[in-house]
Amino acid sequence: MDNLTIQNLSKEFLQTHITEFLDIISDGLNEYWGEKEFLYDLPEKWNSSIALIIQNSIVGFIISSRKADCFHIHKFFIHRLHRKSGYGSLLIREFQKRIKQ
């Protein structure tokens, strides 16, 4: 898994790359999220949401926030061309590791 990066999401990063995020979710059944939902501020959203980037392309992401004493995953997507490659498991493991800190 060369040139792979997992980074925390910021509002600025999401705004800059919103077209890529919308493309990733475009084949989701009954998907209604748009730019407004992606950029909506929630408790600890910007500390717990992450993106998987391979060779400067966003391959997947988890958007989450804190709800009482746990974290809630609002969106978890892997780009359709990268599914069944183990990236989803990698992203979940990294998410779990980061929220435990």
N, C-alpha and C positions, 0 to 999 in steps of 0.2 A: 504494500500500500504506500507507494512513493508519492511525494509531494502532497501529503495529506495534512490538513490543519483543522483543528476544532477550536473555534473561537467563541467567546461570549458575544452575544448580539447587543448592539446599541441601537438606539432610535435612528441615529445618523446613518449607520450601516444599512439598516432596513430601508430607510428612505432612498438611499443611493441605489440599492439593488432590488427595489420593489418589483420590477418587471420579472426578475428571475424567480422571486418567491411566488408571485402569482402564476408563473408558468409551471412551477413544481406542483402546485395544488390544482391545476386546471383540469386534471382528469379525476379528481375526487368526486365521488357520488354526492349529489346535492350540496356541493360546496358553495358557500355563500360569502366567505371571507374576501374582503377587498382591502385596499390600502388603509382605510380607516380602522378596520379591525386589527390589522398587523401593527399599526402604530399606536394603538390605544394603550395608555399607561395603566399598569396594574401593580399591586404590591410585589416588589422584588423581581418583577418581570425581566428587567435588564441585567440582573445578577444571575438569573437561573436559565435564561434562554440561550441556546447555542446553535451554531451552524457548522456543518461539515463541508470543507472546501478542498477540492482536489484540482490541482493545476489551475488555480484562479477561478474555478467554476463552483458555484454552490450546488452541492449534490443532495443535501438534506438538512433538516433543521428540527428543533424542538422549541416551541414557544410555551413557556410555563409561567406560573406565578404562585405566590404563597397564598394559601387559603387556611386560615386558622393555624393549626400545628402541622400542616403538610403542604406539599407542592401539588399543584394541579397542572397537568399537561393539556393545553388548549389545542395545540396542533403538533403533529408529528408526521413528517412526510419525507420520503426519499424520492428523488427524481425518477420518473418511470424508466429511464434508460439504465439506472443503477440499482434497481431493485433485485433482490435475490443474490446480492454480492456480499452480504454480511455487514453492510454499512449501517443498517438499522440497529442491529445488535451492538455495534461499536458505539453508535450515538447514545443508545440507552445506557450502556455501561458508563460512558463518560458523564452523562447527565447525573446518574446515581452518585458517582464519585464526587462530583462538584457540589451537589446539594447537601452532602454529608459534612462538608467542611464548615 
